[in-house]
Amino acid sequence: MNFQPRQEKLREYLATTRFDGLVISHLPNVRYLCGFTGSAGLLLVEAGANTFFTDVRYDTQALEEVKGAEVVVANKSPWDAAAEWISERRGKARHWTIGVEANHVTLAEKKRFNDGLPTKVRAKDAPPQVERDRMVKDDDELECIRAAVKLGASLFDRALKVLRPGTKETEVAAEMEYVARRAGAEQMSFPTIIASGARSALPHGRASDQPIARTGFVVCDFGVILAGYCSDQTRTVWVGEASSEAHHAYEAVLAAQLAAIHAVRPGVTVAAVDSAAREVLREAGLDKNFTHSTGHGVGLEIHEAPRVASGQKQILQPGMVITIEPGVYFPGRWGIRIEDMVAVTPQGCEVLTSTPKEFLAV
């Protein structure tokens, strides 16, 4: 990963603000900017330099991983170490304002940090600029995401081999997760969703000890983390002999998903993509059964900006990676969701997920 352009872009942003420095504490943002993968660290970004703070557990790791920043290792929390370091170097400043990530810092952390700073140095809330930068992936990130999506998609083959009536949902999930680990995944992107029968109507129905029903839909939503980057896909299959109603609902969701994918291109708002899916379901009489947003960004985190939903004004740009995942849900009966990951390109979009999505009965 080339971290220098990311750091330079953030410093350019810093120059347009009232802040003299920015403390980056959200670990995915820290990793994005300097490469650190541990569980405790802060990155102080100033106009002329970057300083990374961590504790003694990450002495060796920080020196190996952190790029483009001086590393400070202390026998105290990174917040306390940063406050002490700033006090020693900025204590005589006339006034100094430090931006902190308001979306990720607790009131207690902010108070403790401020209490450790000199009187004329104050920490104040800053906008989520790093998350905005992370929306557009560079070539290295896109390569990592493609690899994660490819690995994640391969798990569906294993699911189809073991997904049978009477098999517990957790057993199906375990088989998929075992294959993922054997193939090199760091971990799953989120707890694997295998939801059968009436549980398929739960949009986030994590795998339970319930046996796969003898008939009905099974929603399989899963993903892996590879080199820090997440994948996310959903396929829905039918167990047993399907009714015409089930076929109709499935084909409507598939048509909605394809319509939304077709709408993805630079200059289009995420709300327009969401609307494309909803219009198809409205024509099928199923729009009231679509109860969540059409998608979300994916990268170092499984849910990132932008949110692909009604009312959202974000304009798509080349390099953005989003999910397209419309679904319909009938509480107490069954549900259907189909999800692919899509990269925005200069000409339109690239569907990253390769798994077939035609109606499938097992």
N, C-alpha and C positions, 0 to 999 in steps of 0.2 A: 504494500500500500504506500502511496505517495502522500504523506501527511502535510508536506509544506504548503501546497496550494490551499488546503483547508484552513490551516492556521493563518495564512496571509489574508484569506477572504474574511475571516473573523476579525482580524486586526483592522481591515478596511472598514468593516462595520463599526468597530469600536471608535474609530476616528470620527464617525458621524454622530456619536452619542455624547451625553454628559458624563459618561463614566470614564474614570482613569484606568480601570482594569475590570476584568470579568473573571469571576470564580466559577469554573465549570465543575459541577459536582455529580450530575447525573451520569452514572457509569457508562452507558452506551455513548453519550456525548464525549466523555473522556476518551473512550476507546477510539471513537471516530477521529478525534483531533490528534492523538499522540500514540495510540496503539496499546495502551495499558489494558490488561484483561483481568486484573485482580478485583477484589471486592472492597477495597478501601483506597480512595485516592481523590485528590482535587488538582485541577489545573488552573493556575492563575495566568491569565493572558493580559499582557500589557503592550503598549505601543512598540516597545523595542525588544521584548524578551518574554519567554514563557517559563514558568516554574511549576514543577510537579511535586506534590506533597503526598507522602504515604507513611505507613508505620513500618516497624522493623520486620514484620512478617514478610514484606515484599521487597526487602533490600535487593536481593539478587535479581528477582523478577523485574522490578522496575528499571534497574540499570540495563537489563537486556532488552526490554520491550519499548520503553519510552523514547520517542523520537522528537527532536526539535524543542526540548525543554531541559532545563537544569533539574536534576532530581534531588529532593530534600527528603531524607529518611529520618524519622524522629521516634522517640519513645513516648509518643502521645498520639491522640487522634489527628487526622489530617486537618480538621478544622482548627484545632488548637495550635498545631504547628504553623499553619498559614497565618493565623492571627499574630503569633509571636514573630514570625519572619517579617510580616508587614510592619509591625510596630518598630522593629529594629531599623528598618530601612526607610519607612515613610512617616515615622513618628514626628519629625520636625516639619513635615509638609504643611503649608498654609491650610489647604483643604484638599481632601482626596476622597473620591467616591468610588466604591467598588460595587459592581453589579453582581447579583447572585441570581441563580435560576429559580424564579418564583414558583414555577410549577413543580419543583422537586425538592425544595428546602422547607423543612418544618419551621414553625414559629420558634420552637425551642432551639433549633440549630442556628437560626438567624440571630436570636437574642444572645446566645452563648458566643457566637462569632463577634458580634458587635461589642459585647462586654470585654472581649480580649483585645479590642483595637484602641488606639489612641483617640482622644476626644475629637480631634479634627479629621479623623478617618471614619467614614460611615459606610455601611453596607446597605444597599437599596435594591429593590426588586428590578430585574431586567427581563425584557421580552424573551421568548423562546427562539432566539436567532439560530442556534445550532440545529434545532429540529427543522427549521425552515431550510437551512442549507442541506440537511440530510435528505430532504425530499427528492432532490435530483442526484441520482447515483452516477459516479464516474465509471470508467471502463473496468477498473479493478473490481469495484463493487458488483457490477453487472455480471462479471465472470463468476464471482463467488455465488451470487444468487442463482445463476443458471445451474451451477453444480449442485447447489442445495435442492433446487426444484427437481432436477433429474434424479437425485437420490431419493427424495421424498416420493416422487411418482412411482418408483419401483416397488414401494411397500404395498401398493394396491394389489399387485399380483399375489403377494402372500396372503392378503386379506381374503381374496376370492377363493384361495385353496382351503381355507379353514372356516370360512363363514357358512355355517350350516345350522339348521334348526336344532336346538338343544345345546349348542356350544355357547358358553357364557360370553357376554360382550367383553369382559376383561381378558378372556383367553385370546380372543381375536386381536385385541389391542396389544397384548403381551407378545404375540407372534410378530406383529408388525414392528414393535419396538426392539425386539431381539435382532431382527434382520437389519434394522437401522443401525444399531450399535456395531454389528458385525461388519457393516459396510463402511464404517468410519464416522458416523454421526456423533457429534459431541453430546447431544441430547435431543429430546423432542422439543419442538417449538412451543408446545403447550400440551396439557394432558389430552391424550388421544380420545377423540369422540367416536364411539361406536354405539349408536342408539337405534334399537330395533322396536318394531311394533308401535305401540302408543308412545313410547319414549322418543321415537323419531320426530315427534311434534315439538320436542324441546330443542330450540336452536343451539343450546350449549349443553346437551345431554352427555356428560362424560360417561365413559364405559363403566357399567355397573356389573354386579354378579347375576343380573337377569339373563336367562338363556335367550338366544335368538328365537324369535317367534316363528311358528310354523308357516305363517303367511304375513306379508306386509313389507313395508319399506324398511331398509336399514341405512341410516346416514353414517357415512365414514368420513370424518374430518380429521386431518392429520398433517404433520409437517415435521421437519428436522432442522437442526442447527448445524451448519458446516462452515468452518472457518469464521464463526461468529455470525453468519448470516442465515436468516430464517427462510423456510419454505412453508407454504400453506395451500392445501387443496381439499376439496370435498367431492366425493362421489356418492351417489345414492343408488342402491340396488334393490331389486324386489326379490323376496323369497316366496317360492310357491308359484301358483298360477295367478297372473295379474288380471284384474278387472278392467273394463273399458274406462272406468272413472280414473283408475290409477294411471293408465296410459295417457289419458287426456291431460291430467295434471302434470305429469312428468314432461310431456312434450311442450306444454306451455312454459314451464320453468326453463327448459332448454332453449326455447325460442327467445325468451326474455334475456337469458344469459348471452346468447349470440348477438342479439340486438344491442345490448350494452357494450359488448366487445367491439362491435362495428362502429359504435359512436366514439370510441377512444382515439383521439388524435390531438396533436398540439393545438392550442388555442381554444379548446372546448372546455367548458366548466365541468367540474365533477358532478354538479347538480344535473347537467344535461345527460350525463352517462346514467345516473340514477333514474332519471325520467324515462330514458329509453327502455329500461327493463320494466318499469312500472306500467308503461303504456301497453306493452304486450300482455301483461297479466291482467290489466283492466279489460282489455278486449276479450280475454278468456273468462272473465267473471271471477278472477282470483286475486285481484289487487288487495282486497281487505285481509287476505291471508298472508300477505308479505309484510312482516312486522319489524324488519330491521333494515339497516342501510345496505346499499348494494355492494359496498366494499371498503377497503382501507389500504393505506400504504403498508409496505413490508420492507424490512431491511435488517438492521442490527436488532430491531425489536419486531415482534410479531404484529403489533398494532402501532403504526406510525401515521403521521400526516402524509397525504391528505385523507380526510374522511369523504368517501364517495356517497353522498347523501343529499337529500332535498334541502335546499336553502344554502348549501355550501358554495362559496364563490371562488374557490381556488381554481386557477386555470391550469390545465395540463401542459407540461413541458417535456421535451425529449429527455429521457433519463429517469423519469418517474416510474416507479414500479407499484402497481396496485392490484388488489384482488377484485374479481367480478364474481359475486356470489349471491344471486337472488335465490329466494326460497319461498315455499308456501307451507303453512302449518295448519293442521286440523286437530286441535286439542282432543286428546282421548282416542284418536284414530291413528293418524300417521302424518309424516312431514317429508318434504323433499328439498334438498339444496344441491346446487351444482356450482363448483368454484374452481376458477383458474387464476393463476398469476399472469399479469400482463405488463409488459414494458412499453412505455411510450417511446416511439421513434420519430425521427423528423418527418417521415411519410405517413405515419399512422400508429400502428402498434404491432408488437410481437407477442404472441401467446406463448408463454414459457412452458406451460404444463402440457405434456404430450399424451397423457392418458386418455383413451377413448371415453366418450360420455353419452353414447347412445343408450337407450333403455336396455337394461340388462337384468335378466331374471336368473337366479341361481337355485 
